[in-house]
Amino acid sequence: MSKTEAVASGATTSTEKLLVVEDDPAIQKMISDYFRHVGYEVITASDGEAGVRMALNDRPTVMILDLMLPKLDGLSVCRQVREKNPLLAIIMLTAKDDVVDKVLGLEMGADDYLTKPFSLRELEARLKSVLRRTRAKAVEGDGSNEAPIVRGNLRIDSARREVTIDGRVIDLTPKEFELLTLFASHPGRVYSRKFLLENIWDYTYAGYDRTIDSHINRLRAKIEENPDQPSLVLTVWGVGYKFNDEV
């Protein structure tokens, strides 16, 4: 990351409040200086516990979150924050070039991730993309005017972001909830892995088809009576997945 990138990009005006949760002082300062220069209001935290507190109390619109943090790791921060603020844009930073860490971050509710070292311009581009999607969701509404989706004994309440089976609440991650809502809204329609990657995560993760498969497997483990013989979310071999239109 070059300190000259901020100058090269030129200053802009932004009303966004950015929370940087990073325990490395040099990286925290570099990110903070860059985004202040391009017009963001920036607040910072150096450990996970402070990150959760500031994310919930200081009302940022976007959070840049390091994976490895003292007191509380980034995955735990992401999960706790996402449970109470589903529309906060979250970009996770990791020094580990490890698929498992990236998939876990996405499952906990991160909108995107970036592996260190990274370009500040790339970080800004990713941040803008995530904010566009967050705003689009806000414009579409929070689901408060949508009738619950009922498929057999499965009920999806978008207003409450709650899924129940036979009245029993099912604990889903944000991405699992989005996947299930998409499938159940259009039973019988087949969704390719590529479509799901690009539309649920709004980013093309080349070579990460197994990200979708791992999410589907975990979703089935929570909603299917027999995950090994699913009756709700079905595999269309060689194509992708669909919700059973006979339910």
Secondary structure, DSSP 4 states (H G I P E B T S, - for coil): --THHHHHH-------EEEEE-S-HHHHHHHHHHHHHTT-EEEEESSHHHHHHHHHHS--SEEEEESS-SSS-HHHHHHHHHHH-TT-EEEEEES---HHHHHHHHHTT-SEEEESS--HHHHHHHHHHHHHHHHHHHHH--STTSPPEEETTEEEETTTTEEEETTEEE---HHHHHHHHHHHHSTT--EEHHHHHHHHSSS--TT-HHHHHHHHHHHHHHH-SSTTS-SSEEEETTTEEEE-TT-
